[in-house]
Amino acid sequence: MSRAAPSPQSPRPFKRLRGGSDDLPAMDLDGKTGSVLNWSWPARVDELGRELPDCLAVTDDSLTLTWAQLSRRSKAVAAALRSLGLTGSPSSVYPKRFGDIVGAPPPMVVMLPHAAESLILVLGVLRQGFPVLPLSITHGNRTQLLQRYQEAMALFEPVAVITDSPLVSELQAHRPALQVVSARELLASDDIGDYEDVPSTTEHALAYMFTSGSTGQSKCVCLSNLMAYSESEGYPELFGKLGYCVDPHKDRWRIDHEMGWWGAAYFGEVDVALAMRMGIVFMKPTDPDWGARGVTVSGALPSQLSNLWPGAKNFPSCLRVIFSWAERCDVELGAMWKAAGVRMADLLIATEYFLTFASCNLETATSDGRSAHAMRPLGRAKVYLLDESFAPIEASQGEVSGLLGVAGPQVTPGYVERLDDGSVTIGSGPLSQDMFKVIDGDWVAVPKDIMKKQGDRYISVGRGGGTVKVKGGVLMATNVAEAHFDSRAVALHRAMFATDLSVTEDIHVLLLQSSHELTATVYKELASPIHPSQVFQRFTEVAAVTAAVTVALLLLYDLLCGLRVKYPKRSQRKLSDTELALLTGAFAMEWFLTDQFLPSIPDMAAEFQVQEASIGLTLQMHQAASGVSTLLAAPLSDRIGRRPVLLAGVALLVVSTLCAGCAVSYPWFVLGRILQGVSQATATTSLALLRDCYEDETERMAKLSVFAVVGLFGPTLAPSLGALLASWMGWRFSFLATVPPLVAILAGLVLRLEETVPENAGESIFTAAKRTLCHLRRFLMMATQTVLVAMITVIGARHAVNLEEEYGVPLMHTALVISCFSMPSIFMAILVNWLEWTPRRVYFTMAPLLLLTAIVKILVGVFFARSVFCYIGAYLFFSLWPITVAIAISTEFPQEMPDIAGAASAFFNAGPLIMSSLISLPGLAMAKNHGASGLMIGGAVYMLLLALGTILLGCTLTGEEAEPAEVKDDSMLCNGVLKSEEPVPNEVKLENGGAVASACITDPLHVEGGSTVVLELRERDAWTLRDSLQQASFLRLPVLFTRKMLRNASTGKVQRSLLQEERKAELELELQAQAAIHTAQGSQAEFICV
């Protein structure tokens, strides 16, 4: 049974577990045999708060606390828990006598994000005498997460759970009566009063930690205060051997392990900071920005170091000390970091035993021709080498190998297990009996690691039990060896070792020496089964280089000399269904190849031996190449034609995809990605082609909506389909699988696509830029599009982060929710196509809906930001409207520039992308600092700006969008021509089409007894003057032709002024003529009179 906690005034004998007698020998903790220390994490924090009150204690992206502040805030949390009636009664987790059954004290569950505030809450729980049971809310595998929840609720009956995550409902499904305490409410408490901690000693529980280790079987380890205290002694010894003196005012320690899933690493990392009085910096594992955070000391996996800074180059200059743990650290890797001036230690740590071995300054030793890091025990760790029957192997002068056994204060008291009678115990169940042995009166952890001893040094030979540790995970060596044996990459004796561990010791050592080779190649063999032949790789490399050089020379020649192809006059035609389908297919493939590889980034980084951020950087390279090539290729299509540019773009996409999919190194992959970006310029050329073929804006808007649907489906489904293809045949298949459809599309375009560019189209890029950008209304359209792009950028950057961190939505569910957000936009794009809306209809319909959406987002951000359902609902409502505005603006923008539609589309696409990168910065900062609430309110501001731009576009839209039949409000003008002030009953309206932009019949100036047909004619189109005359000839009236002018308030005034001046001149002439007549008549009258 469990025993009550001893009084601090009556220390009792401590124990070395299960010796030869019933009483357990005492252990010297503080120089006084038999004493138990009143030591805990909160006590250590209070001590640092007194010694270093103003030194940094903990920081993350949103919170920074000193040691004194951390102490006070954790006490406030504890006081709030006490006010809720949550106070624990700590009991020892170590038995007093051999055979005693020790019960597990009930824990308090914490389900918190990886942030500084989580440490405040953990300290508050410990102050109230509860051990902590951390459970993850961010782990990406939903199945594993729910299984962990089920295991935790089956093993424990927690007193409460601290969280704001909706995932708490999964716990309540197993424990309906489980009390839920809001983390935000606890953190908001500031009343300490007369609070005092519940007394805690080194024999009390610190936390319960689930781990699967190398067995694949879930186990719960009891972490005690004694284990943490042993590390508070061990790390000063380690830093002393490294020759590094920690400065509490300058040194920063990085914590990157999430507490709920990698709890042992998290608690061990906090131990380092508490022991060495270093400030804690909370970071994510993939965050390479150590320098900006001032990280000077950090623990890291060797694979993590290799990915972040290959070759130990370009790492932050502030980095001083690195601890390598959790994986085997190669001698070569350690030598590179030592040569770079970083102090480094290779540590041997496990969940079942904390800091035990260290290779300070990476001391090396050689055994059987192989170099490895020489380990030495730290502190009071006691090390055994055991034979197959777990008997200690006698020391000898030479080398001796055996299973590792670890005893001492750093060893856990055992696994937490539920026995057949339903009691929850520590160290008494079958898992504990398998892992821990009683040897010479010591409680010994036997982790199945094989060590070799040379004098006082130990060399880690490998891992027993048929397992090989790879990249922080454990693989069965049987599968590894079989895979290599099938490919004849390993010898038969290695397969023998992997399948049978009962062979001689020599064979054990032989395979374990080979385990590094197996580790280095297992991912490549099992995760990437497709490996293009060397000949094919060379072919793709030559093709990619040739394509890159050709494109560069062509664009350079165009900039210097200019290219132009004269096309004969042709009538305007519409695209056939086949042509439209081929163009849509090419558009879809371009969008799919933008980010379909994102789920495979870890595998790609491992194969190319670069950090994951470097693979992600190719996405920005792709976008940059796409933006630059769009500004060059799309205007080029005005001068040499749409067909050659489109065909060249699709052909380049085929070559670049082959280059990326067959890349043997990171530079070749980068080249492939850049060329893919260059080929994406054909998307803008496709939009210009639609302007060539569809003069009517309503019809062109319907076709653009089809492209919009494809553009939305592509980025949404690409990562999911890419992950599916990669899981089937490796990451290369997500690229290579697109080559056959691309080739089919290219063949179809060669056979069916005809040229559509108008006659005499195209101007120099500078002239086209001036015509496009130096125009008020087009500038307003670009500004509105910029706001739209900036808003989408902010949402895309922070949306998934909010769902995972603030609402606890698992990664897979987050991806599903984000995919669902595109469905309303797709629906609206289809609706626009079906309803045949015009830009004017879109502007006036969407403006009030955008304003309503902004109001909804503000309300949710201020009052309902904590509700995940309100959050998701607001964004589903938001995603309905912006796509229609984007389609309308894209339709109208090139309308007045048919001769430079390519250049106009290029500037329209590239301009907002460039400007939005600046405009999105305030929104990103607000979303980062204030979470979901900040993202909602920031998005509402962008939505208000978008609504304002939409209203202005709708109010100022005239010309083509205005009905040709409508008589202008201005009584003096009809389509820019002065008319009579009196009503004209005989106005006739001609349909808008072809060369006739607009037409009306009006009373002419100074013409009696008749009317005039006023026609506005478009330039550079299929209609001729004769066609226009024939269209108006049935009226049997004189025809007055005018050039088309943009009609707005400014040009209307100019037209009126010009016409009024003309009228004045004519009136003056008429008056002069009348005066001359009067003079003549007067002279005649005088003559007659005479």
SEMARNU-772411 format. One record per residue (C-alpha): residue in one letter; x, y, z. Coordinates in steps of 0.05 Angstrom, whole numbers, plus 5000, padded with zeros to 4 digits. Example, Ala and Ser with C-alpha at 12.3 -4.5 7.8 and 13.67 -1.06 7.14 Angstrom:
# residues 2
a524649105156;s527349795143;
//
This chain:
# residues 1090
m500050005000;s502150734993;r505351085051;a504251795074;a509652305060;p514852345116;s515352985155;p521053425135;q523253425207;s523852665210;p528352435153;r528151695140;p532851215106;f532751265030;k533850634988;r537750264937;l532149814915;r531349084928;g537848844956;g539248204991;s535648415055;d528748685067;d531349365089;l534049775033;p540850115043;a540750855050;m543451324996;d547651935010;l544352524977;d547153145010;g552952895049;k548652635106;t547151905101;g539851745104;s536952435092;v531352615044;l531753305012;n525953795009;w527353924936;s522754024876;w522254424813;p518254984846;a523255014904;r528955094854;v525155634816;d523956014881;e531355954897;l533156244829;g527956794838;r531657014901;e538656954872;l537257204801;p530757594805;d531858004742;c535057464698;l531157164640;a527656524661;v523256344602;t521156644535;d517456474472;d514556864414;s509357214459;l511757194532;t518157344570;l518957244645;t524557324696;w525756804750;a522157244801;q516157324754;l515956584739;s515956424813;r510356914828;r505956714769;s506555974784;k504556114856;a498556494831;v496555884790;a497455434850;a493255904893;a487755884841;l487955124842;r487455134917;s481355584913;l478155054869;g479354534923;l484954194884;t490454024934;g494553394931;s497552944985;p504352724959;s506852024977;s513351674964;v514151304899;y519750874928;p518450274974;k521450245043;r522349495044;f523548994989;g516848714965;d512749324985;i507349524936;v507750264921;g501450594896;a501651134843;p499151814869;p493452074825;p496052594775;m493353234745;v493053214669;v495653804629;m493953874555;l497754504534;p501254794473;h508754844468;a509655524501;a512455884561;e505655904594;s505655144598;l511555164645;i507855654691;l502055174695;v506354564707;l509954914765;g503155114794;v500854384792;l507254144826;r506554674881;q499754374898;g502753684908;f500353344844;p504752954796;v503853194724;l500952764669;p502353134603;l498252944542;s499353224473;i494553654433;t499153764373;h501453064354;g500152964280;n497852234282;r490552254305;t490251494315;q496351494360;l493752094398;l487051784414;q490351134433;r494751504482;y488651844512;q485251174520;e491350864553;a492151454601;m484851434623;a485050684631;l491150724675;f489651334717;e483851694750;p486252414745;v483752924794;a482853434739;v485353664671;i488054354655;t486754554583;d482854994535;s483254484479;p476854164452;l480553504452;v478853454525;s472253144502;e476252534482;l478452444554;q471452564580;a468952014535;h472851544580;r472251934645;p465652314642;a466552604712;l473452884697;q473853604721;v476354104669;v480054724691;s481255284641;a488555444630;r486956164611;e483056274674;l488756004716;l493856444680;a489357044690;s489556964765;d494357424802;d492357344875;i497556984917;g495557184987;d498756755040;y500056174994;e505155635013;d507155024973;v504954334992;p511454015021;s515053604969;t521453184974;t526052814929;e522152164939;h515752454911;a513252394839;l514852934789;a510952674728;y508252064692;m510951984623;f508551514568;t513751224521;s514150654471;g521750644468;s524850094427;t519549564442;g513749904407;q509549764469;s506750354506;k509350424577;c508450954630;v514751164668;c514551484736;l519352084739;s521252284809;n524152904841;l530252484857;m531552374783;a531153124770;y535553264830;s540852784804;e541153184739;s541853834779;e548353524805;g550553194740;y550153784692;p554754244732;e559853674730;l558853604655;f559654354641;g565854354684;k568953794642;l567154184579;g570754784608;y564855244598;c562555734651;v555155904645;d553156634650;p545856674675;h545257374646;k547357174575;d546556434563;r540156164534;w537855434533;r533355184477;i527354724490;d524254444427;h520753804451;e513253834461;m511453624532;g505453194516;w508852714468;w516352774482;g515552884556;a521952554580;a526053014534;y522053624556;f523053484631;g530353334620;e531353984582;v528054384639;d532854024687;v538754304648;a536155014653;l534554954728;a541254634743;m545455144704;r540955754717;m539955894643;g534056244611;i529455774572;v527655924500;f521555544474;m522355374400;k519754884349;p524454314327;t524554564255;d525855294272;p532955454250;d532956164275;w537156024337;g541356644329;a535457134333;r533256794398;g540256844428;v540956094439;t547855934465;v546855224492;s542454694463;g541153954458;a539953664390;l539353024351;p545252894305;s540552854246;q537653524267;l544453844265;s545953544197;n539453804169;l539854504198;w547154644185;p550354124138;g557854074149;a557354504212;k557255134169;n553355774174;f550755614243;p549056184291;s555256534317;c552156564387;l552155794394;r557255554445;v555354864470;i551554284440;f549253644472;s548153064424;w542952564448;a537452064428;e541451824367;r548351564353;c553052144338;d558151984284;v565352144300;e565852524235;l559952964251;g562653114320;a569453284292;m566453794244;w562854154300;k568954144345;a573154424288;a567954984282;g569455194353;v563254914388;r563954524453;m560253874446;a558353274489;d555152624468;l550152404522;l546751744537;i539851884567;a533351494567;t526351584596;e527851034647;y534451344669;f536552064664;l543552344654;t548351754662;f553951764609;a557452324573;s563052374523;c565653064542;n568953434484;l567452804443;e573252384467;t574151814417;a576351094426;t577850544376;s575349834380;d575849294326;g578049824277;r572050274289;s572150954322;a566751164370;h565651664425;a568251434493;m563051514548;r564351604623;p559251574679;l557052214713;g555252354785;r553151764827;a551151334768;k553050604778;v554350204714;y554049444704;l556049014645;l551548404644;d551747734609;e545647394577;s543147164646;f543847874673;a549647694717;p555148214725;i561348094682;e567748114721;a572348684703;s578748514666;q584848874641;g582648844569;e576148994534;v569648684558;s562848724525;g555948614553;l548948884564;l548549554598;g545649604668;v544650274702;a543350404776;g543251024818;p538751624836;q537651784762;v533851124751;t526251124753;p522850744809;g519250354755;y513450334706;v506450524727;e501949924716;r495049694734;l495249004767;d490048464762;d486648704826;g485649394795;s490849754837;v495550244801;t502650114824;i509750334810;g515249824796;s511149194810;g508048994743;p510548534689;l513549094647;s517749324706;q520048614720;d522348554648;m526049214646;f528949254717;k533148754754;v535448704825;i543048624822;d547448634884;g541948994921;d541249534868;w535149704827;v538149654757;a535149874691;v537249414634;p535449774569;k538349244522;d543949704499;i550649354488;m556849694515;k564249544512;k568749754569;q575949974561;g578850144629;d574350694656;r571350854588;y565250564556;i563650504482;s556450434457;v556649844410;g549449834389;r542449644409;g540348934425;g533548624417;g533448634341;t532549384335;v536249944300;k535150674320;v534251134261;k532751884262;g529851874332;g525551264317;v526750514324;l526250014266;m526549264271;a533349034247;t530148414218;n526448824166;v532649244152;a537148654142;e532048294098;a531348904054;h538748954045;f539648214036;d534448203981;s538248763946;r544748393959;a547349003996;v549148634059;a552247964075;l548547354100;h551447394171;r547948064181;a541247764165;m543047194213;f544247694268;a537848074256;t533547454259;d537247074314;l540347424374;s542246774408;v548646694368;t555646814394;e558247464420;d562747554359;i556747564313;h553348054360;v559148534354;l559748424279;l552648644264;l552649204314;q558749474280;s554749464216;s548749804247;h551250494228;e551550284155;l544450004161;t542050644194;a545051084140;t541550724084;v535050444111;y530851064096;k533351104025;e531750364014;l524950344046;a522251044032;s524651163961;p523850543919;i524250923854;h531351083832;p532151313760;s537851013722;q544251403715;v543251483640;f536251773649;q538752243704;r544252503657;f539152593602;t534553013646;e540453423672;v542753583601;a535653753580;a534554203640;v541054583629;t539554653554;a532554913569;a535055403621;v540355683574;t535455733516;v530256103557;a535456583586;l538356743517;l531456833486;l529157313540;l535757693538;y535257783463;d528058023470;l530058543521;l535858803479;c533258753408;g525958583413;l522258003380;r516158073336;v512257613290;k507157913243;y500657523238;p495557623183;k488857943196;r483957433224;s476857443249;q475757363324;r473956653342;k472156273405;l476055693434;s473555003419;d471854533476;t478154133463;e482654743466;l479254983529;a480054293561;l487454263543;l488854963569;t485154803634;g489054163641;a495654523633;f493355043683;a491554503733;m498254143726;e502054783737;w498354913802;f499054193825;l506554203816;t507154823860;d506854473928;q505053733919;f511753533949;l510653874017;p508753234055;s515252914031;i519953464055;p522953044112;d524652474065;m527452944013;a531653304064;a534352644089;e536252414019;f539453063998;q542853154066;v540153854076;q535654174128;e528154144117;a527854904112;s532254864050;i527154414015;g521654884036;l525655474009;t524755193938;l517455403943;q519556133949;m524656023892;h519055743849;q514456343863;a520056843850;a521856513784;s514556503765;g513657243780;v519857453741;s518357003681;t511157253679;l513457963669;l517757743611;a514057163577;a506857423578;p508658093543;l512757693494;s506457313475;d503557973449;r509158033399;i510657313377;g503856993391;r500456603447;r501555923415;p509155893416;v509556163487;l504355653512;l507655073477;a514555273502;g511955343573;v508754653575;a514954333544;l519254683596;l514654423650;v515753713626;v523353793627;s523454153694;t519053623727;l523653073702;c529553463729;a526453543798;g523952823801;c530552523780;a535053003819;v541052653851;s543053263893;y539953883922;p542654373869;w539453963813;f532853963851;v533254713859;l534454793784;g528354373769;r524054783817;i526355443787;l524855203716;q518054983739;g516855693763;v519055973696;s514255503660;q508455753702;a508456403662;t503956033613;a498256113664;t498256863652;t498856753577;s492556323581;l488756903612;a491057363556;l488756843506;l481756873536;r481757623523;d483457493450;c477657003441;y472057293483;e470558033471;d464257993512;e465958073586;t460257633610;e462657053568;r469957153586;m468157183660;a464656513654;k470956203624;l475356523677;s471056213731;v472955523702;f480355703710;a478855953780;v475755293800;v481854923775;g486455413810;l482955293876;f482754533869;g490154493851;p493454773914;t488154463958;l488853753933;a496153773913;p499153613982;s494153053995;l495252733926;g502752843932;a502852483999;l498851913969;l503651833910;a509751903955;s507151374004;w506150903946;m512850953910;g516951493944;w517352253938;r520052233867;f513651913843;s509652543862;f513652893807;l514552343755;a507252133757;t505352803726;v509952733665;p505352273623;p499252733628;l503653333614;v506353013551;a499252843529;i497053573541;l503153823502;a501453373443;g494253603444;l496254333444;v501054223386;l495553903344;r489454323363;l491455013389;e491155573339;e493956273344;t489256803373;v493557423381;p490458033345;e493658343284;n499158853299;a498758693373;g504458813421;e508759393443;s515359453481;i514859243553;f516159963576;t510660253533;a505959703554;a507659833627;k506160573618;r499460443585;t497559923637;l499760253701;c498760993687;h491260953691;l487061123752;r481860573746;r486760023731;f490960253790;l484760193833;m483659483807;m490859293823;a490259603893;t483959203907;q487258563882;t493358713926;v488958753988;l485758093968;v492457743959;a495158034024;m489057784062;i489757084033;t497257094050;v495857264123;i490556734130;g494756204095;a500756344140;r497156314207;h490755924197;a493655224207;v497855464266;n491755724301;l487755084290;e493454654317;e496055074374;e489955464400;y484454964386;g488354314390;v486054064322;p490553494299;l494753574237;m490653124193;h484153464214;t487354144203;a489053944132;l481953714121;v478954354149;i483454784105;s481454374045;c474154494062;f475255244061;s476255223986;m469454903974;p465255543983;s469955913936;i469255363885;f461655393892;m461656143880;a466156073819;i461255563790;l455456013808;v458556603771;n459256163710;w452055923714;l448856613728;e453056963674;w454457553718;t458058173693;p463458543732;r458559093751;r453658593779;v459258263820;y461758923848;f454959163872;t452858473898;m459358313935;a460558983968;p455158924022;l456758184032;l464058364044;l462058894094;l457658384129;t463357884131;a467958404162;i462858534217;v462157784230;k469657704235;i470258284284;l464757994328;v467957304328;g474957584340;v472558004400;f467257564433;f467656854406;a475056724389;r475456154439;s470155744401;v473155324346;f466255254314;c465256014310;y472356074283;i471255564228;g464255814213;a466756534204;y472056304154;l467255874116;f462856484108;f468756904089;s471256424036;l464856513995;w465857223969;p473057433951;i473756943892;t468157283854;v471457963862;a478057673837;i474657383776;a471058033760;i477458453765;s481357953723;t475857993670;e475558743666;f482858923672;p485258773601;q478658973568;e481159643540;m487859353517;p486658783469;d493258933433;i497358843497;a493058343535;g499057923552;a502958503583;a496758763619;s495458073650;a502758013669;f502858683706;f496158523738;n498657853766;a505658063786;g504058753816;p499358523871;l504057953890;i509758433901;m505758963937;s501958463980;s508558224011;l508958904045;i501559014060;s500958334093;l506358484145;p501658844195;g496558284190;l501857754201;a504558124262;m497558194291;a495857464279;k502457234309;n501857664371;h494357564385;g492956884357;a486056714329;s482957364354;g488357774320;l487557384256;m480057514256;i480658254269;g486458344221;g482557964167;a476558414180;v480859034167;y483058734100;m475858554085;l473659274097;l478959534050;l476859013998;a469659224005;l471659953996;g475559793934;t469659383907;i464859963919;l469360453883;l470159983825;g462659903819;c461160643825;t466360853774;l464960303723;t462260593657;g463560483584;e462959763562;e459459553625;a454160093618;e448259913575;p449260173504;a441960333499;e441860773560;v441361523549;k446461893591;d443962323648;d447862903619;s442863253574;m448463553532;l451962903515;c450362243483;n456361763485;g460862363488;v457362763433;l453563403445;k446163333434;s439963753438;e437463973507;e430363783487;p428063053491;v429262653428;p423562193413;n426761823355;e432961513390;v434760823364;k439460343401;l444259883365;e447059253398;n453959283427;g458558833386;g464158803337;a467159463318;v461259883342;a462560053415;s456160453423;a451160813379;c445261283384;i441161753340;t440662473361;d438963153334;p445263423302;l448064113315;h445364633266;v442064123222;e434864243208;g429963703188;g434163093203;s438262683253;t445062363255;v447461673275;v453361733323;l457761103324;e463760973368;l468660503334;r473760033365;e480659973335;r484459343315;d478558863309;a475058453258;w469958973239;t471359443182;l468760123166;r464359823113;d461359343163;s459759913209;l456560313153;q452359713132;q450159613205;a447560333206;s445260393133;f438260153145;l436860793184;r438061193120;l441361743161;p448062093157;v453361753200;l458362103246;f464261673268;t468161793332;r473961443365;k472361073428;m474161453491;l474061223563;r468161553596;n468561793667;a467662443703;s474162743680;t473762563606;g466362763605;k468263463626;v473663493574;q468963263520;r463663763541;s468764323542;l471364153474;l464464103444;q462164743477;e468265113448;e466664823380;r459465043388;k461565743408;a466065793347;e460465573301;l455666063334;e460666623325;l461166453251;e453666433246;l453067103280;q458367393234;a454567123175;q448167403201;a451568083213;a454268073142;i447367913116;h444368463158;t449668943132;a448368733061;q440868793070;g441869483101;s446169703042;q440869432993;a435369803030;e439270443028;f440670352955;i433370232940;c431470832981;v436471252943;
//
